[in-house]
Amino acid sequence: MLTHKLPLLINDQGIHWSQQRILAIASQISVLLISVIVLTNIVITLGERRLQEDWASQRYSELQAFGTLIADKVSFQQFRTQMFATSARLNRYLELPNHDNQQELQNHWDVIVDNIPELLGMALYDPQGKLKFASGEEFGAHPLPASLLGSTRNMGGQEIYTSPLEFSPINGKLEPYLYQLAWLENPDQSIKGFLVTYNSITRMLKNIKPAYSSKQTPLMMLDTQGLLYSGAMASPTIGRLPDTMGGSLKQSYPALWRKMATSNFGQFNGDDATFVYLKVELTTQYETRREYYFLSYVENDEIAAKFEQWRNLLMGGAIFLTLLASIVIYLTHVYRLAQRSRDFSIDLANRLFNTNAGYIIVNDVGRVISANAMAATLLSLENDELSDRSLQRILQMDEQEYNQIIARLTTSQHWDGELCNREAEHVQIAVNLRLESDMENNQSYTLVTLTDISALKHSQEEARLNRLLGDTPTAAVLVDAKGVVIKSNSAFDTLIQRPDSRNLQITDLLAEEFKQQWPQISQQLSMKGTWKGQVLSSNRHTHDDCVQATLKGHLDASDALEYIICIFECTEYQVNKNKVNSVPQRSTIFNERRDLERYFNNMSQEKKDFSSLMLIDIAAEGMLSHMSDMAQLESRQKEVEIQLLRELPHRYQMSRFQLGKLIVMLPDTDSDQAHYFAIETLSKLRSNGLAEGICIGIAAYHGGQALEQLLNNAEIALKRAKQTDEQNICQAFTRQEP
């Protein structure tokens, strides 16, 4: 970045704040403040609403658990009333209603009432519904409902009737309660009395309340008409809630009641608080269902107080981010002004050395100060993208190489090298670095000169390819790793009868078998560097002669296959020159097993006694990458057969055993002679590039053996030959037993 400490050629190179720039930065900061304020308010509102929803979900879960507990409590009270109705003392009194039994029963009831907090009292009624006696004076004054006494009742026997909630003054306070009635029947199902137990709702709620979230959490119980039975507060913080027992929520807060009346559970967001309610069914009677509402709420001010800490954090974070963003806006404008000033200086420097050569000026820390258009063109970059780049990145070097160049530059004041443009293919650039010093300002900079030497490199590459190809009478062709012809000599063009074979596939110019073997040939060239073989069949461009092929691969610096030199020698020339040696001594080969058996059986016993059998396996593991390719295996077997037939003595006979295996019958040949012949055969195959992976098993004939036994012995020897991995030749059963 330019600073005022550096000398300026003209004043326009400096940083100048315009009025338009000042208005732009002021408007951006104003928009930032408004956006932060609005976003902060939205986040705070959403946070309070989320906290409110979390509270409502938690309260609803607690109300569900609370409703389940109180319903279980009422069910247990029914069971307890049934137990009281069948107690021994009550039955004794009903059978003998004298004063002593009554006194004993009353004393027993007093003990039960004192030990069960929610049980307010017990009373006994005669069959006509008149009170006989009770455990206290607060209950029993009102007669029982007529619907429970007459013959038209729907309940009786072991059933327990649970009444709706009612109020009764106890110790000067209005106490909500419910009573449970049990029918006391004779064996003939006639009524002999009624047992009534009175249970306090307030005490039941107090016993269950410790399981609730906290003691300060409000909990209200209302019936389906909106009357309050529990949870009244002397001074409620919300004015629209009833403050006395029996008060009506329906009248004091109609909006909340309409929401509750239309659903069994839910949430209501009021102006002052958030309410959560749940309808609970205590028990089901034949006459009616005992359903009540449990209501809880939290004030909005309490939610806001709980969110106060997060609000402060959000506001502090918003202020910090606003300041940080304002600083970034200011620095961005300063950077743009400096960038514009620097661009102007770079453009001025470009015009100073605008020539056909590429020039780059680099400062003392290795950053590009300026570059002309030609340098950007050679590097395939825009002039703006080239500015402020590092010299190491331009030279495409790692840290170690770059440090060596800097050390060389510091020592000798210059460095020469070459650079390959990765963006544009076949573009070579000569790089010259020269260290210059400004004695007046005591500063140094590096002048980079770029020269396009692509044409020179192309000529050198052409010369190297010509040297590789050579000018010989033997047909030769130079191809790349994919088999595309790059150069060929006249002998090759004559061989394939094409004037120009460049940019064609070598596999399309030669035999079909050669095309099928090309993947394996490429693999062997990458591993061993050479491949030798024969092209047995020809395409429409060549004669029906056997072509001996020798391929040699050339690797690049990364040991990858770069070029392949192919040399083809037509066997027709050798046949004319040495016809006797190239013509096979035997031109027939048995194709079927029975032909070999007939040949073996027709041999005289004298020849059999000193005969041997040689089993040749040409389909060894690893020889071909895809042994399932039957065409390649057949082609290789055909090459081996032709080579063996050329060298096979007249008295020997060869036969096909199966695909990939050949049998050679050796009459009048003992085991030692057979072993020497196998070594000689393998050596000749190796000289023609056909011996790799071939294994041979040899078996000598024993008296009385059939051809099948001889073949089995040869197969055993072949298996051993595959296991040795040394000579690839093994004999079996060659020693005669005494």
Secondary structure by P-SEA (a helix, b strand, c coil): ccccccccccccccccccaaaaaaaaaaaaaaaaaaaaaaaaaaaaaaaaaaaaaaaaaaaaaaaaaaaaaaaaaaaaaaaaaaaacaaaaaaaacccaaaaaaaaaaaaaaaaacccccbbbbbcccccccccccccccccccccccccccccccccbbbbbcccccccccccccbbbbbbbbccccccccbbbbbbbbaaaaaaaaccccccccbbbbbbcccccccccccccccccccccccccccccccaaaaaaaaaccccccccccbbbbbbbbbccccccccbbbbbbbbbbaaaaaaaaaaaaaaaaaaaaaaaaaaaaaaaaaaaaaaaaaaaaaaaaaaaaaccccbbbbbbccccccccccaaaaaaacccccccccccccccccccaaaaaaaaaaaaacccccccccccccccbbbbbbbbbbbcccccbbbbbbbbbbaaaaaaaaaaaaaaaaacccccbbbbbccccccccccaaaaaaacccccccccccccccaaaaaaaaaaaaaaaaccbbbbbbcccccccccbbbbbbbbbbbcccccccbbbbbbbbaaaaaaacccccccccccccccaaaaaaaaaaccaaaaaabbbbbbbcccccccccccaaaaaaaaaaaaaaaaaaaccccbbbbbccccbbbbbbccccaaaaaaaaaaaaaaaaaacccccbbbbbbbbcccccaaaaaaaaaaaaaaaaaaccccbbbccccccc
